[in-house]
């Protein structure tokens, strides 16, 4: 049974630096992670679709979801195009070291933290898959080469 919680706003992908585990190459220039296109699709459809699907199967309780939202972890999820591997990626945030001192997480224990980490990774994968599905059929993204190369010709 799906949790009955309010879906938070999608993460803001603008003004982010390089992804956490991304290695810059010496080929010069900053790679384009296409966050602007991804953010548009997240806001239009993919975030809600992915979040609802995740809610149907998550092991988190409503209290966990509220704590995660209060910690701002949903907003820290990152989605980007990896130009080296030519595919979409997601990064789940780490639970902050000081989570026990925060009022919103006072009822969480250590086992809850590992569950939250795992569920954030699952949410990232689920939303990334929704992004991929939407990019395959969306005209909302730019006509940039990365979409055509990766997802086929949308005009056919």
Number of C-alpha atoms within 10 A of each C-alpha: 7 13 16 11 13 9 14 15 13 19 18 18 21 11 8 10 8 14 17 10 7 9 9 13 10 7 7 7 8 10 14 13 19 21 19 17 19 26 22 16 21 26 14 14 14 25 25 18 17 20 18 19 16 21 20 12 13 19 15 16 14 14 14 19 22 17 21 21 16 14 18 15 20 21 17 16 21 21 26 22 20 17 13 11 8 11 13 18 17 20 18 22 18 14 16 11 7 8 16 15 9 13 11 17 20 11 12 15 11 9 8 14 19 12 15 23 17 15 19 23 17 16 24 25 19 21 24 24 18 22 23 19 13 20 21 17 12 13 12 13 18 15 11 10 9 16 17 15 10 14 15 12 10 13 6 4
